[in-house]
Amino acid sequence: MTLLTEADEISHIAFGFMGSKALFAALELKVFSHLAEAPMTAAALAQAEGIHEDRAMTLLTALAGLGLVSVQDVVFSNSPAAEAFLVKGAKYDFGDYIRLQVGKQMYPLLDQIEGALMGTMEEGTTQSYADWFSDPEEARLYSESQHAGSLGPARQLARSLDLSGGKALLDVGGGTAAFDITLCKAFDDLSATVLEFPNVASLGRAYVEEAGLSDRISYREGNALEADWPEGQDVVLMSYLFSGVPGDSHDGLIEKALSVLNPGGKILIHDFIVEADRTGPSLAALWQLQHTAFTPEARSLDAGWLTDTLSDGGFTDVSIATMIPQMTMLAQAVKA
């Protein structure tokens, strides 16, 4: 953690929302996909998207200032990162996750943050995932964008784990089964059950069917905090679940996982987790704050508390390591 010393460092934080909106706008206008075909002038982009040339130049200049594109002789090209991660259809594209979930859902919800912190949230505001996902359209928008954003971490998880001895995986709050599809493709003897809200489950089944895994991945509909969990599991996965539920429910989730796991079974908790000394990572801490906007009782999860809680909850061989650099960690532990 580096402490700030200059006024312009504070300004960089205060004006950060401008860069976010520039990125969201560029994704809406397919800027990076256009530039992947060939470097472009502002006039060419304006013609391709039907906008005024001056507006195209203003946006491209902002993107150049952010390092998202390069410019030479007023011709713009993608940066390496934009080419790899923001071009539609690229192998590691997660532009839809940023454009839809972050830009259209998470960003507006941050307007609730002060009320959430002060306990003065107005009636009608979103105050839980259950509340949010009761709206089919909101559930669809979140789930489809989250699917795109989860594929990368899912591949990373598959590379870092050996689940070849496991037969049954329970994914609690598993969304559209991005992790399950990836893990089942990596481990032929693995089958998965996804516990999710009904509006999300209906979307997830389509992704499972498209992947050709309907015989190995099934859904059980319900609220993870209230529903019964199927027993006889070799692995229980909870990805982004702890940050989206009240903090006082964490002990119960760990207790439920212990009760349904076979002896020697493994619990996996993937989430926004900060270091035990709470010095960062800053991006993980900001994601925790963001979740408070619509789950006011959410807990700021740190590696020390989680290690102790898993150990006290009946698990052994507890380890916590970085998953997505600067953003998430993966906790692993084994039922004795």
DAQUIKA-V155399 format. One record per residue. N is the residue number from 1. RES is the residue in three letters. OMEGA is omega as a letter, one per 20 degrees, with the letter a starting at -180 (none if undefined). Layout:
N_RES_OMEGA ; N_RES_OMEGA
This chain:
1_MET_r ; 2_THR_r ; 3_LEU_a ; 4_LEU_a ; 5_THR_a ; 6_GLU_r ; 7_ALA_a ; 8_ASP_r ; 9_GLU_r ; 10_ILE_r ; 11_SER_a ; 12_HIS_r ; 13_ILE_a ; 14_ALA_a ; 15_PHE_a ; 16_GLY_a ; 17_PHE_a ; 18_MET_r ; 19_GLY_r ; 20_SER_a ; 21_LYS_r ; 22_ALA_r ; 23_LEU_r ; 24_PHE_a ; 25_ALA_r ; 26_ALA_r ; 27_LEU_r ; 28_GLU_a ; 29_LEU_r ; 30_LYS_a ; 31_VAL_a ; 32_PHE_r ; 33_SER_r ; 34_HIS_a ; 35_LEU_r ; 36_ALA_r ; 37_GLU_r ; 38_ALA_r ; 39_PRO_a ; 40_MET_r ; 41_THR_r ; 42_ALA_a ; 43_ALA_a ; 44_ALA_r ; 45_LEU_r ; 46_ALA_r ; 47_GLN_a ; 48_ALA_a ; 49_GLU_r ; 50_GLY_r ; 51_ILE_a ; 52_HIS_a ; 53_GLU_r ; 54_ASP_r ; 55_ARG_r ; 56_ALA_r ; 57_MET_r ; 58_THR_r ; 59_LEU_a ; 60_LEU_r ; 61_THR_r ; 62_ALA_r ; 63_LEU_r ; 64_ALA_r ; 65_GLY_r ; 66_LEU_a ; 67_GLY_r ; 68_LEU_r ; 69_VAL_r ; 70_SER_r ; 71_VAL_r ; 72_GLN_a ; 73_ASP_a ; 74_VAL_r ; 75_VAL_a ; 76_PHE_r ; 77_SER_r ; 78_ASN_r ; 79_SER_r ; 80_PRO_a ; 81_ALA_r ; 82_ALA_a ; 83_GLU_a ; 84_ALA_a ; 85_PHE_a ; 86_LEU_r ; 87_VAL_a ; 88_LYS_r ; 89_GLY_r ; 90_ALA_a ; 91_LYS_a ; 92_TYR_a ; 93_ASP_r ; 94_PHE_r ; 95_GLY_r ; 96_ASP_r ; 97_TYR_r ; 98_ILE_a ; 99_ARG_a ; 100_LEU_a ; 101_GLN_a ; 102_VAL_a ; 103_GLY_a ; 104_LYS_a ; 105_GLN_a ; 106_MET_a ; 107_TYR_r ; 108_PRO_a ; 109_LEU_r ; 110_LEU_r ; 111_ASP_a ; 112_GLN_a ; 113_ILE_a ; 114_GLU_r ; 115_GLY_r ; 116_ALA_a ; 117_LEU_a ; 118_MET_a ; 119_GLY_a ; 120_THR_a ; 121_MET_a ; 122_GLU_r ; 123_GLU_a ; 124_GLY_r ; 125_THR_r ; 126_THR_a ; 127_GLN_r ; 128_SER_r ; 129_TYR_r ; 130_ALA_r ; 131_ASP_a ; 132_TRP_a ; 133_PHE_r ; 134_SER_r ; 135_ASP_a ; 136_PRO_a ; 137_GLU_r ; 138_GLU_r ; 139_ALA_r ; 140_ARG_a ; 141_LEU_a ; 142_TYR_a ; 143_SER_a ; 144_GLU_r ; 145_SER_r ; 146_GLN_r ; 147_HIS_r ; 148_ALA_a ; 149_GLY_a ; 150_SER_a ; 151_LEU_r ; 152_GLY_r ; 153_PRO_r ; 154_ALA_r ; 155_ARG_r ; 156_GLN_r ; 157_LEU_a ; 158_ALA_r ; 159_ARG_a ; 160_SER_a ; 161_LEU_r ; 162_ASP_r ; 163_LEU_a ; 164_SER_r ; 165_GLY_a ; 166_GLY_r ; 167_LYS_a ; 168_ALA_r ; 169_LEU_r ; 170_LEU_r ; 171_ASP_a ; 172_VAL_a ; 173_GLY_a ; 174_GLY_r ; 175_GLY_a ; 176_THR_r ; 177_ALA_r ; 178_ALA_r ; 179_PHE_a ; 180_ASP_r ; 181_ILE_a ; 182_THR_a ; 183_LEU_r ; 184_CYS_r ; 185_LYS_a ; 186_ALA_a ; 187_PHE_a ; 188_ASP_a ; 189_ASP_a ; 190_LEU_r ; 191_SER_a ; 192_ALA_r ; 193_THR_a ; 194_VAL_r ; 195_LEU_a ; 196_GLU_r ; 197_PHE_a ; 198_PRO_a ; 199_ASN_r ; 200_VAL_a ; 201_ALA_a ; 202_SER_r ; 203_LEU_a ; 204_GLY_r ; 205_ARG_r ; 206_ALA_r ; 207_TYR_r ; 208_VAL_r ; 209_GLU_r ; 210_GLU_r ; 211_ALA_a ; 212_GLY_a ; 213_LEU_a ; 214_SER_r ; 215_ASP_a ; 216_ARG_r ; 217_ILE_r ; 218_SER_a ; 219_TYR_r ; 220_ARG_a ; 221_GLU_r ; 222_GLY_r ; 223_ASN_a ; 224_ALA_a ; 225_LEU_a ; 226_GLU_a ; 227_ALA_r ; 228_ASP_r ; 229_TRP_r ; 230_PRO_a ; 231_GLU_r ; 232_GLY_a ; 233_GLN_r ; 234_ASP_r ; 235_VAL_r ; 236_VAL_a ; 237_LEU_r ; 238_MET_a ; 239_SER_a ; 240_TYR_a ; 241_LEU_a ; 242_PHE_a ; 243_SER_a ; 244_GLY_r ; 245_VAL_r ; 246_PRO_a ; 247_GLY_a ; 248_ASP_r ; 249_SER_a ; 250_HIS_r ; 251_ASP_r ; 252_GLY_r ; 253_LEU_r ; 254_ILE_r ; 255_GLU_r ; 256_LYS_r ; 257_ALA_r ; 258_LEU_a ; 259_SER_a ; 260_VAL_a ; 261_LEU_r ; 262_ASN_r ; 263_PRO_a ; 264_GLY_r ; 265_GLY_a ; 266_LYS_r ; 267_ILE_r ; 268_LEU_r ; 269_ILE_r ; 270_HIS_a ; 271_ASP_r ; 272_PHE_a ; 273_ILE_r ; 274_VAL_r ; 275_GLU_a ; 276_ALA_a ; 277_ASP_r ; 278_ARG_r ; 279_THR_a ; 280_GLY_j ; 281_PRO_a ; 282_SER_a ; 283_LEU_r ; 284_ALA_r ; 285_ALA_r ; 286_LEU_r ; 287_TRP_r ; 288_GLN_r ; 289_LEU_r ; 290_GLN_r ; 291_HIS_r ; 292_THR_a ; 293_ALA_a ; 294_PHE_r ; 295_THR_a ; 296_PRO_a ; 297_GLU_a ; 298_ALA_a ; 299_ARG_r ; 300_SER_a ; 301_LEU_r ; 302_ASP_a ; 303_ALA_a ; 304_GLY_r ; 305_TRP_a ; 306_LEU_r ; 307_THR_a ; 308_ASP_a ; 309_THR_r ; 310_LEU_r ; 311_SER_r ; 312_ASP_a ; 313_GLY_r ; 314_GLY_a ; 315_PHE_r ; 316_THR_r ; 317_ASP_a ; 318_VAL_r ; 319_SER_r ; 320_ILE_a ; 321_ALA_r ; 322_THR_r ; 323_MET_r ; 324_ILE_a ; 325_PRO_r ; 326_GLN_a ; 327_MET_a ; 328_THR_r ; 329_MET_r ; 330_LEU_r ; 331_ALA_r ; 332_GLN_r ; 333_ALA_a ; 334_VAL_r ; 335_LYS_a ; 336_ALA_none
